[in-house]
Amino acid sequence: MGQVSKEAHDVAMRVEAFVREVVAPYEQDPRCGSHGPTDELCAELRSLAKEAGLLVPHIREDGSHFSHLDTALILRKSGLSPLGPIACHVMAPDEGNMYLLDKVGSSEIKERFLKPMISGEARSAFFMTEPAAEGGAGSDPSLMQTTCRRDGNHWIVNGRKAFITGAEGARVGIVMAKSEEADSAGGACMFLVDLPDPAIRIERVLDTIDSSMPGGHAVIEIDHLRVPADQMLGEAGEGFKYAQIRLAPARLTHCMRWLGLAQRAQEIATDYACRRDAFGKKLIDHEGVGFMLAQNRIDLKACELMIDWCAGVLDTGDLGTTESSMAKTFVAETLFQIADRCVQAMGGTGVTGDTIVEQLFREVRAFRIYDGPTEVHKWSLAKKIKREWRDSQTDG
């Protein structure tokens, strides 16, 4: 496993100080609602990060990205507050969308859509998931119902989307649709669009268990959206391939951010347990509590190592599909156990909104589903195990 560069370490330490000292005091701000912090609060936090020179800190001034391993430390420090990734502008879906546009976008797309995202002027949304009740794409993208067809030098897009994070208030959209054109073999296409657009209508913003992402998660109707052909990302029919470019790194950056928040929750629970008296001694001196915090310490380190291992694989240029599935599954499930123990150690205080511990519990519970449910990742890994076994029998 490689080592974090000194440059990235220095940036990460600055991010940590900024998040702890400047961002964390905003956690009780009334502008933090059930559908995420308001755009007003987001803009205020981003302006503070920009002033501190910490807006998109994982991207250098020349536009180059730190390695995935370097990014792991930087984003972990940003995650020490649920508002940290928003302030530093490394929150999903923006971070993953910026990564994708940098890898695949034309110079024109980068100038028009990526540049305002990196500067913090614009939020974005990724329109892929569709309503389950209509048989649309979720964990299985091959079920995509949204369609696109050529019309001169434009494409026409129709369909419905669901769980579109940040759609409300976004200025940049990446819309995924299945092509009806024979020459693109029925593959998917990706389009860059300016938002809002009258052809993209927000039906409702869902009330979900999590509340960290600006704009919440929306159900969308797309009705005869006209997109100029030069706003297609890459080539027609290759949308699923581009989604794979985004997929593994985005899964992993989720893990990085939530690990940071879990580390902060552990600090809060530890402080509580070391101060609270019960039955003649401090809570931490009761094995039932002390052992929970000890197990958390072990599990936090295991999550860190799993993330860094996967980041190292991505840094070789490998897509890291299998490794990111393993990391996402392990980290999501383990962080949920960590969050649960923090809540339990703090008793009644742990289930209140007085600290971020309760929010971590909600956010990580949702993360066990978002970016692929644990069961889907394990099913995919099981298929790979079976293929490898079958190949080994043939080779023998």
C-alpha positions in Angstrom: 0.0 0.0 0.0 1.3 3.4 -0.9 1.7 6.4 1.4 -0.2 9.7 1.5 1.9 12.5 0.0 3.1 15.3 2.2 1.2 17.8 0.1 -2.1 15.9 0.6 -1.3 15.5 4.4 -0.9 19.2 4.8 -4.1 20.0 2.9 -6.0 17.4 5.0 -4.8 19.0 8.3 -6.0 22.4 7.1 -9.3 20.8 6.1 -9.6 19.2 9.6 -9.0 22.5 11.4 -11.4 24.3 9.1 -14.2 21.8 9.6 -13.8 21.5 13.4 -13.4 25.3 14.1 -15.5 27.0 11.4 -18.0 24.5 10.0 -19.0 22.4 13.0 -20.6 25.4 14.8 -23.2 25.5 12.0 -24.5 22.0 12.8 -27.4 23.4 14.9 -28.2 26.1 12.3 -32.0 26.2 11.6 -31.2 26.2 7.9 -30.3 22.5 8.2 -33.7 20.8 7.3 -35.0 17.3 6.6 -34.2 17.7 2.9 -30.6 18.9 3.6 -29.2 22.3 4.3 -30.6 25.2 2.3 -28.8 26.6 -0.7 -28.3 29.8 1.3 -26.4 27.9 4.0 -24.5 26.0 1.4 -23.4 29.2 -0.4 -22.3 30.7 2.9 -20.3 27.6 3.9 -18.7 27.4 0.4 -17.7 31.1 0.6 -15.9 30.4 3.9 -14.1 27.4 2.4 -13.1 29.5 -0.6 -11.8 32.2 1.6 -9.7 29.5 3.4 -8.5 28.1 0.1 -10.2 24.8 0.8 -12.9 24.7 -1.9 -12.6 21.3 -3.7 -9.3 20.7 -1.8 -8.7 17.3 -3.5 -8.3 19.2 -6.8 -5.1 21.3 -7.3 -5.2 24.9 -8.7 -4.0 23.6 -12.1 -7.0 21.3 -12.3 -5.1 18.1 -11.5 -6.6 15.7 -9.0 -4.8 14.2 -6.0 -4.4 10.4 -6.0 -7.3 8.4 -4.7 -5.2 7.5 -1.6 -4.5 11.2 -1.0 -8.1 12.0 -1.5 -9.1 9.4 1.0 -7.4 11.4 3.8 -8.6 14.8 2.6 -12.3 13.7 2.3 -12.2 11.8 5.6 -11.2 15.0 7.3 -14.0 16.9 5.4 -16.4 14.4 6.8 -15.8 15.3 10.5 -19.0 17.3 10.2 -22.0 16.4 8.1 -21.6 20.0 6.7 -17.9 19.6 6.0 -18.2 18.0 2.5 -20.8 20.6 1.6 -18.6 23.5 2.7 -15.5 22.0 0.9 -17.8 21.1 -2.1 -16.8 17.5 -2.1 -20.3 16.1 -1.3 -22.2 13.6 -3.5 -23.3 13.9 -6.2 -21.1 16.8 -7.1 -17.8 15.1 -6.3 -18.6 12.1 -8.5 -20.0 14.3 -11.3 -16.9 16.5 -11.3 -14.7 13.4 -11.5 -16.7 12.0 -14.4 -16.7 15.2 -16.4 -13.0 15.6 -15.9 -12.4 12.1 -17.3 -14.9 12.0 -20.2 -16.1 15.6 -21.0 -15.0 17.5 -24.1 -13.2 20.8 -23.6 -16.5 22.6 -24.4 -18.4 20.6 -21.7 -15.6 21.2 -19.2 -15.7 24.9 -19.8 -19.5 25.2 -19.7 -20.5 22.7 -17.1 -17.4 21.6 -15.1 -15.9 25.0 -14.5 -18.8 26.5 -12.5 -19.0 23.3 -10.5 -15.3 23.4 -9.5 -15.7 27.1 -8.6 -18.6 26.3 -6.3 -21.0 28.4 -8.3 -23.2 25.4 -9.3 -24.5 22.2 -7.8 -25.3 19.2 -9.9 -27.6 16.2 -10.1 -27.1 12.7 -11.7 -30.3 11.4 -13.2 -30.1 7.6 -13.4 -32.3 5.8 -10.9 -36.0 5.3 -11.8 -39.2 4.5 -9.9 -39.3 0.9 -8.8 -43.0 0.7 -9.1 -42.7 1.2 -12.8 -40.0 -1.4 -13.3 -37.3 1.2 -13.9 -33.6 1.1 -13.3 -32.3 0.9 -9.8 -29.5 -1.4 -8.7 -30.0 -3.0 -12.2 -29.3 -0.2 -14.7 -30.3 -2.5 -17.6 -33.9 -2.0 -16.7 -33.7 1.7 -17.7 -37.0 3.0 -19.1 -36.1 6.6 -19.9 -35.5 6.8 -23.6 -33.7 9.2 -26.0 -33.9 9.5 -29.8 -32.3 11.7 -32.4 -34.2 14.6 -33.9 -31.9 16.5 -36.3 -29.0 17.9 -34.3 -30.8 17.3 -31.0 -31.9 14.4 -28.9 -35.3 14.0 -27.3 -35.4 12.5 -23.8 -38.5 11.1 -22.1 -39.0 9.2 -18.8 -39.2 9.4 -15.1 -36.5 9.3 -12.5 -36.5 8.8 -8.7 -34.1 9.4 -5.8 -32.4 12.1 -7.8 -30.1 13.7 -5.1 -29.9 17.4 -5.2 -32.2 18.0 -8.2 -34.0 20.8 -6.4 -31.6 23.7 -6.7 -29.1 22.1 -9.1 -27.8 24.1 -12.1 -26.1 21.2 -13.9 -27.7 17.8 -14.7 -26.3 14.6 -16.1 -29.2 12.7 -17.6 -29.0 9.0 -18.5 -31.3 7.5 -21.0 -31.6 4.4 -23.2 -31.1 5.0 -26.9 -33.8 4.0 -29.4 -31.2 4.2 -32.2 -30.2 1.0 -33.8 -26.6 2.2 -34.4 -26.0 2.6 -30.6 -27.2 -0.9 -30.0 -29.8 0.1 -27.5 -27.1 1.3 -25.1 -27.4 4.2 -22.7 -26.5 7.8 -23.4 -25.5 10.6 -21.1 -26.4 14.3 -21.6 -25.4 17.5 -19.9 -28.2 19.9 -19.3 -28.7 23.3 -17.8 -31.1 23.4 -14.9 -33.8 24.3 -14.2 -35.4 23.2 -17.5 -39.2 23.3 -18.0 -39.0 19.8 -19.5 -37.5 18.4 -16.2 -40.2 18.7 -13.6 -39.8 17.8 -9.9 -42.9 15.9 -8.9 -41.9 15.8 -5.2 -39.0 15.6 -2.9 -39.1 12.4 -0.9 -39.0 12.3 2.9 -36.1 10.0 3.6 -34.2 8.9 6.7 -31.1 10.9 5.7 -30.8 14.7 5.7 -27.3 15.6 4.8 -27.5 16.3 1.0 -28.7 19.7 -0.3 -32.0 19.4 -2.3 -32.9 16.0 -0.8 -33.9 13.2 -3.2 -36.5 13.9 -5.8 -38.9 12.1 -8.1 -38.6 13.6 -11.6 -40.6 13.6 -14.8 -38.8 14.3 -18.1 -41.1 15.3 -20.8 -39.7 15.9 -24.3 -36.4 17.3 -23.1 -34.5 18.6 -26.2 -30.7 18.4 -25.8 -28.2 19.6 -28.4 -26.1 16.7 -29.8 -22.9 18.4 -28.6 -24.1 18.1 -25.0 -23.9 14.4 -25.1 -21.2 13.1 -22.8 -18.9 10.9 -25.0 -20.5 8.7 -27.6 -24.0 7.4 -28.1 -24.6 4.0 -26.5 -21.6 4.2 -24.2 -23.4 5.6 -21.1 -23.1 2.5 -19.1 -19.4 2.4 -19.7 -19.1 6.0 -18.5 -21.2 5.2 -15.5 -18.6 2.6 -14.5 -15.9 5.2 -14.6 -17.8 7.2 -12.1 -19.1 4.3 -10.0 -16.2 2.9 -8.1 -14.6 6.2 -7.1 -18.0 7.6 -6.1 -18.7 4.6 -3.9 -15.4 5.0 -2.2 -15.6 8.7 -1.6 -18.9 8.1 0.2 -17.0 5.7 2.4 -14.3 8.3 3.0 -16.7 11.0 4.1 -18.9 8.8 6.4 -15.8 7.4 8.0 -14.8 10.9 9.0 -18.2 11.5 10.6 -18.0 8.1 12.4 -14.7 9.1 13.8 -16.3 12.3 15.1 -19.2 10.4 16.6 -16.7 8.1 18.4 -15.1 11.2 19.9 -18.4 12.5 21.1 -19.5 9.1 22.6 -16.1 8.7 24.2 -16.3 12.2 25.8 -19.8 11.4 27.1 -18.8 8.0 28.5 -15.7 9.5 30.3 -17.8 12.2 31.9 -21.0 10.5 32.8 -21.4 8.9 36.2 -23.6 5.8 36.7 -23.7 3.2 39.4 -20.7 4.5 41.2 -18.3 5.0 38.3 -17.8 6.5 34.9 -19.7 4.9 32.0 -16.5 3.9 30.2 -15.4 1.9 33.3 -18.5 -0.4 32.8 -17.3 -3.1 30.4 -20.6 -3.0 28.5 -19.9 0.6 27.4 -16.1 0.5 27.4 -16.0 -2.6 25.2 -18.4 -1.0 22.7 -16.0 2.0 22.3 -13.0 -0.4 22.1 -14.7 -2.3 19.3 -15.4 0.9 17.5 -11.8 1.8 17.6 -10.9 -1.5 16.0 -13.6 -1.2 13.4 -12.7 2.4 12.5 -9.2 1.3 11.7 -10.4 -1.7 9.7 -12.6 0.7 7.6 -9.7 3.1 7.1 -7.5 0.2 5.8 -10.2 -1.1 3.5 -10.7 2.3 2.0 -7.0 2.9 1.5 -6.5 -0.6 0.0 -9.3 0.1 -2.6 -7.9 3.6 -3.3 -4.5 2.1 -4.0 -6.1 -0.3 -6.5 -7.8 2.7 -8.3 -4.5 4.5 -8.3 -3.1 1.7 -10.5 -5.6 2.7 -13.2 -7.8 -0.4 -12.6 -11.6 0.3 -12.6 -11.7 -1.3 -9.1 -15.3 -2.6 -9.6 -14.8 -5.7 -7.4 -12.7 -3.9 -4.8 -15.1 -1.0 -4.5 -18.0 -3.4 -4.0 -16.1 -5.1 -1.2 -15.1 -1.8 0.4 -18.5 -0.3 0.1 -20.2 -3.3 1.6 -17.8 -3.6 4.5 -17.6 0.0 5.3 -21.3 0.7 5.1 -22.2 -2.3 7.3 -19.4 -1.6 9.8 -20.0 2.1 10.1 -23.7 1.3 10.9 -22.5 -0.9 13.8 -20.2 1.9 15.0 -23.0 4.4 14.8 -25.3 2.1 16.7 -22.8 1.6 19.5 -22.2 5.3 19.8 -26.0 5.9 20.2 -26.2 3.0 22.7 -23.3 4.3 24.8 -24.9 7.7 25.0 -28.3 6.4 26.0 -31.1 8.9 25.7 -28.8 11.7 24.6 -27.7 9.5 21.7 -31.2 9.5 20.1 -31.5 13.3 20.2 -30.4 15.9 17.7 -28.2 17.5 20.3 -25.1 15.9 18.7 -24.3 14.6 15.2 -24.4 11.0 16.5 -28.1 10.5 15.8 -27.6 11.9 12.3 -24.7 9.6 11.6 -27.0 6.7 12.5 -29.6 7.8 10.0 -27.1 8.7 7.2 -25.2 5.4 7.4 -28.4 3.4 7.5 -29.4 5.0 4.2 -25.8 4.4 2.9 -26.3 0.6 3.2 -28.8 1.0 0.4 -27.5 4.0 -1.6 -24.8 3.2 -4.2 -26.0 -0.4 -4.3 -27.5 -2.3 -1.4 -25.2 -4.6 0.5 -27.1 -7.6 -0.9 -26.6 -6.6 -4.5 -22.8 -6.2 -4.0 -22.6 -9.6 -2.3 -24.6 -11.2 -5.1 -22.2 -9.7 -7.6 -19.2 -10.9 -5.7 -20.8 -14.4 -5.4 -21.2 -14.5 -9.2 -17.5 -13.6 -9.6 -16.5 -16.3 -7.1 -18.5 -18.8 -9.1 -16.9 -17.7 -12.4 -13.5 -18.0 -10.9 -14.2 -21.5 -9.6 -15.6 -22.6 -13.0 -12.6 -21.1 -14.8 -10.2 -23.0 -12.4 -12.0 -26.3 -13.2 -11.6 -25.6 -16.9 -7.9 -24.7 -16.6 -7.3 -27.9 -14.6 
